[in-house]
Amino acid sequence: MTIGERIRGALVALAPLDPADAPAWERWLNDPVTTRYLYGRRGPPDSVASLPELRSWGRQALADPHLVAFGIEELGAGTVIGNARLQLWAWSRARFSILIGEAAHRGSGQGTEATALVCRYAFERLRLREIVLDVDQRNVPAVRAYLNVGFVPGRGDSMRLRPEGLREVAPKGV
Ligand SMILES: CC(C)(COP(=O)(O)OP(=O)(O)OC[C@H]1O[C@@H](n2cnc3c(N)ncnc32)[C@H](O)[C@@H]1OP(=O)(O)O)[C@@H](O)C(=O)NCCC(=O)NCCS
């Protein structure tokens, strides 16, 4: 699944996932700096998914009732800079993941805002009761972004957020 209409923040917009963006996904996933903390204890896959595989993943994601996938666009230009996902679980819970793929867009508050927008959508529109994630503690921007939004550390590398914990994030430079 994906969203029907864009959800705008101050810096980024959540957009419907578009499999036509697969060339950008391929570029992002081929950048080892971007992906260094993505695969957790499993480690990186032997080979990065090909363009046809990524297009196919995008089409499957749109059809998957247990997944909500979002494109993330820079607000002014409308360029896609990343994506985010909610893997829906039983009992109104979901696992969150995010990738700001365009390196030039990292470190200016866009990942934090996109995380907050997805979490707000999850609680207000999907009526979820808890969002969880796993994060490598060396991934400082990710840990800080999640703390800013209100996630609290759980066991091991896990973090979780409930509706009452979601914080407003003040966009930088706006
Ligand atoms: C993790 C990610 C989503 C964060 O988004 P971002 O736009 O880069 O981060 P933000 O600009 O919103 O900054 C978040 C916090 O990290 C800090 N930060 C950003 N870049 C940093 C860096 N290189 N070193 C240290 N701190 C940094 C910011 O100052 C901010 O903290 P503060 O508000 O407390 O000052 C993004 O970097 C990303 O997609 N990385 C690659 C994929 C990935 O690791 N995904 C997450 C897997 S769990």
Residues whose N, C-alpha, C, O or C-beta is under 5 A from the ligand:
A	BS01	LIG	T34 Y37 I98 L99 I100 H105 R106 G107 S108 G109 Q110 G111 T112 D134 V135 V140 P141 A142 R144 A145
